Amino acid sequence: MSTKTKINSQIFQDSNNIYYPNNELEVSELIKEFYKLDSPTEIVGTNSKNYIGNKTQSANTTSLSKLSGIVDYKPEELYIKVKACTPIIEIEKKLEEYNQELAFETIDFGYIEDGKSNKGTVAGYLSCNYAGSRRFKVGSVRDHILGFRGINGKGEIIKSGGTVVKNVTGYDLSKLITGSFGTLVALTEITLKVLPKKDASNTVVIYINEPDKIFELFDKLSSSSSEISGATYIPEEKNNDFITNKHNIFKFNDLRSGVSFLAFRVEGDKISIDEKVKILKKELNLNELDFSILDVYQSKPFWKKVNNLELFEKTKNNVLRLVIPPSHGSKLIKYLENKHKYYVDWCGSLFWIEVQKKRNKK
């Protein structure tokens, strides 16, 4: 019996040469065989992000989609342990029962692909290391991984970390594999740190379109003691070469969505929010600016739409993710103005830019 026949007898393989191991041990045995054959394999989950980056070329594909489910959840100890291909939405629903959340704020790439939600799996999310609007305040995905189990390139089962931060000794491999796009380890189990949800949020919207002043405000917000948990700039849509949908997406009673605006989020209970907004009015000289405030019923869906990247819904163009020092942000805005569709997140550090596909010259 050949090695490949042996693999097929143990693990389901479809007509596209994709293997579907049922558990961690089967993943280990499968990769051991590939290692002996010197045959590379691509690691996939539910393929929710397979259109991001360059395509992988390998002789085999290993799907971890059957490794799904919550292994352990201790709300009082602020951690949840899940199998690699557990859907993000399933984790969020479970945390919602105990008024907890993934503090790094998940991004939903499904709207770019086909206009509807598809957050994919926790392993895919960890592999990409894409964090939402809270990134500049609470850290990225890698800062919320307590530990993992997985299979290395030789088929050996490895583990790193534990269920609490103090258990992490020696090299913290969680930091290494986060953002590796599945090229270093076939993840089988992940332990995440969770945090209590804030009671409410308000969003202050400043109507402004001057690049230098925008980043002056970003600088003040990032250094403020009022714990800003999100700050974004969304310009007016002027280029008709791109789909103009900003007005429809951000249609809220207290928001003039047709013009350029900078928005920042303040979270907490009602009393603390009111106090923070009062302080920020002085720090930012808001009384000299044109602004409005979105209450909690408008604030929550506003930031959900920002993190869903709905501005690029069903786009056929390329979308670039660019992280830069905020000190260079105003120059980049001046360059992008009227040329590309874009918006700024992470209090001035992250640019999402839609770029038209290169047209063939006649």
N, C-alpha and C positions, 0 to 999 in steps of 0.2 A: 504493500500500500504506500503510495507516494505521500510526501509530507502534506501537500495541499489536500489530498483526499482525506487524510487524517483530520485536518482542520475542519473540512466540510462535514465529517461524520459527527463532530461535536457541536459545532456552532452553525446556526442558520446563515446561509449565503444566498443572496438573490442573484438575478440574472445580470446585474450590473457589477458583479464581483465585489459587492459590499457585504462585509461580515457584521453580524449582530450578536455579540456576546451578551449573555444574560446576567453576568455578575463579575465581580472584580477578578476572581480566579480565572475565569474564562478569558478575560482581557489579557491577563498575565500570560497564559498559555499561548494565546494567539500571537502576541508580540514576540514571545520567545521563538516561535517557529519562523516568523518573519526575519528575526535577527539572524537565525541560523542560515536562512536562505539569502541573506544580504538583500532583502527585498523591502523597500520603504513602504510605509502605509500612511495615508492621510487619516487624521482623527476628526470625526464630525459628530454633531449632535442632531439637532433638528433642522440644520441648514438655514436658520433665520438670518444669518449674516454672511452667507457664502458669496455675496456679490461685493463684499468689501475687500479692497486690496488685490494683490496678484493671485491668480489661480495656482493651486498646488498641483504638481504633476507627479503621480506616484503609481506604482503597479497595483496597489490595493487600497481599499478604503475600509476603515473600521468605524462603525456607527455605535456610539454609546447611548443611543436613544432609549434602550431598555433599562438603563440604570437610573431610575427615577423614583422619587418618594422622600418624605421627611423621615430621617433616622431618629433624631432626638431634638426636642425643643424645650428649653428651660427659660420661660419668660422672666422669672425672678433672678436668673443669673445672666440674662441678656445675651444669650447665644442660641443659634439654631444650626443643627447639623443635618445636611441633606445629601442625597446622592447626586452625582454630577449633572445629570440631565433633567433634574427637577425644574419644571417651568418657573420662571420668575414670578409670574402671575399667581401661581399656587402658593409660593412663599409669602407674597404680599398679602394674600387673603388670610393666611394663617396668622400672620403678625397683626393684622387688623383686628382680629378677635380679642387681642390683648392690648390694643392701642399702642402698638409698637411699629417700627419701620426700619427699612434699610436706609440709614442716614445719608449715604452718598448719592441717593436719588437716581433711579434708573432712567436710561434713555430708551425710547421705543423707536427702533429703526423700521418697524413695519409700515409706517406711513410713507416713507420714501419709496419702498418697494411696491406696495399695492394699495396704499390709502387706508389701511386698517391696522389695528394694533397687533403686534407680534413681538413681544419682548424676548422670546427665545428662552434658553436655559441658563441656569446659574453658572455652569462651566463655560459656556460660550461668552457669558458676560465677563467673567473673571479673565478669560483668555484675551479679551479685547481691552479690558481696563478702561472702559468709557464711563465716566461719571457725569452726573447732571449738574445743575446750577449751584449746588452747595459745595462743589469741589474746592473752591478757594477758601472755604471756611472749615470744613470737616475732613478734608483730605479725599483721596481717590479710592477706588475699589480696593487696592492693595493695602490700604490702611485699615480695612474692616475685615480682612481675612485672618482668622485666628489659627487655622490649620487646614491640612488637606491629606488625603491619601491618593495615591496614583501609581502608575506603572512607568518605569523609565524605559529607555531605548533597548535595554537588554531583556526586558520582560520581568524585571524584579519589582516587587511591591515595595513602595517606599511611603513614608509618612513624615510630616513635619508639623510642629506646633501642637496645640491642644485646644481646650475649651475656654481658657482664660489667658490673658496677655502674659501673666507671670510664668506660664508653663513653656513659653517660647525660649529655648536655650540654643546656644551655638548659632549656626547659620540659619537665618530665617528664609527658607526656600520659598515661602508664600510670596515674598516680594519679588523673587526671581521669576517665578512662573506666571505671575499676573502681568498680562500684556504680551505674553510670548506667542499668542495666536495658536496654541496647541502644538507647538513644535518641540517642546522639551519634555512634557509629561502627558500621559493619557490620564486625566483626572477621573477618579471614581467616587470620591466623597469630599465634601467641603464644609468647613465650619465657619459661620459668619457671625460677626458681632452685630447686635441689633440695639436700638435705642428707643426710648419712649417718644411718641409723637407729641408735637407741640399742640397746645389747645387750639390755637387759631393763628391766622396770619393776615396782615394787611399789606398791600402793595402801593407804594407811592410812585406815581408816574409823572415824569418831568418832560415837558414838550420842548425839545431842543435838537438842533442839527449842526452845531458848530463843533468840529472834532476836538479842538484844543480844550474847550469848556467841558465836553463830554468826559474826557479823560482826567480832567481836573476834578470832576465830581467822582469818578471812579476811585481816584487816589484818596479822596476824603472819606469815601465809604469804606474802603478796605482798611483804613486806619482808625475808623470810628470804634468807640467802646460800646456801641449800641447793638452789636452782634447782628449785623446784616447777614442774611443767609442766602441771598441771591441778588444779582445785579446784572442787568442785560440792556443792550442798546439795539433797537430795531428801527432801521431807517425807513423813510418813505420809499415806496416802490415807484421808480421813475423810468426804468428800462422795460419797454414793451416786448423785448426779445425773450423775456422770462414770463412765466405765469404770475399774474398779479392777484394774489389771494390774501394778502395781509389784512385788508379791511374786513373780510368775511371771517377769517380765523379768529381775530381778536375783537370780535364784536361784543363789547360789554357796555353797560349803561353809563359807567363813569370813565370811559376811555375813548379818546378821539383817535381811532385806529388808522385813519387815513394819512396821518402825518408822522414824522420821526419822533421817537420818544426814548427816554432812558427810564427803566423801571427797576426798583429795588424792593426787596421783601423784608418785612420785620415780623418775627414770630414770637409767640408766648401767650400769656393770658391777656384779657382785654386791658387790664390796668397797666401791665408792663408795656404792651404795645403802644398805648396812648402816651406813656411817659417817654418811650424811645422816639416816637414820631415827634414829640414836642422838642426833644433835644436835637434831633436831626434837622428840624426846621431852622434852628439857630446855626448849627454847624455848616449847613449847606446854603444858608441865606435863601431858603425856599420862598419867603415872602416877596423876593425880588424876581422870582421865576414863575412861569406858567405851569401849574401842576394840578393833579387831581389824585384822589385816594380810592383804591379799590378795596371794598370790605372783604371779609372772609369768603363770602359766597362767590365773589368774582376773582379773588386772589388765587384760590386753589386751582380752579380750571385754567387760569392764565398761565401759571407755571407748568401745569401739565402739558399745555400746548407748546410751550417753549421746549420742554424736554422731549416731546414727541417729534420735534423737528417738522412740524406740520407745514411750515412755510415752504418746504421742499416736497410736498406731497405729490406722489406719482411722477416725479421729475424723470425725464429721460437724459438729463445732463449729468455731468460729474459733480459730486459734492466733496469739497475739500475740508478737512479739519486741520486748522492751523493754530498752534499754541505759540505765543510770543510774549516777550516782556511787555507789560502795559506801557512802558515808556515809549515804545515804538508804535503804539496803537493809533494815535492820531494821524501819523504819516500813512499808515496802511488804509485808514478810512478815506483819506484824501485821494489815494490811488484807486481804491475800489469804487468810489462814488460814480454812479451812472454806468459803470462798466459791467458790474456783476451784481447778482442778488446775494445778500449776506446778512448776517446779524452777529452781534458780539455777546459773549457770555463770560462767566467766571470773573466778573468785575473788571473786564478789559483784557483778560489773558487769552481767551479762546474765540477764534473766528470760525464760523461755519460759512463757507463760500460756495455758491453754485456757479459753475463754469460751463459755458456752452461747449458741446462737442465740436471738434475741429471740422470745419466744412471743406469739402473737396473743391478745389479751384476749377472753374470751368475753362 
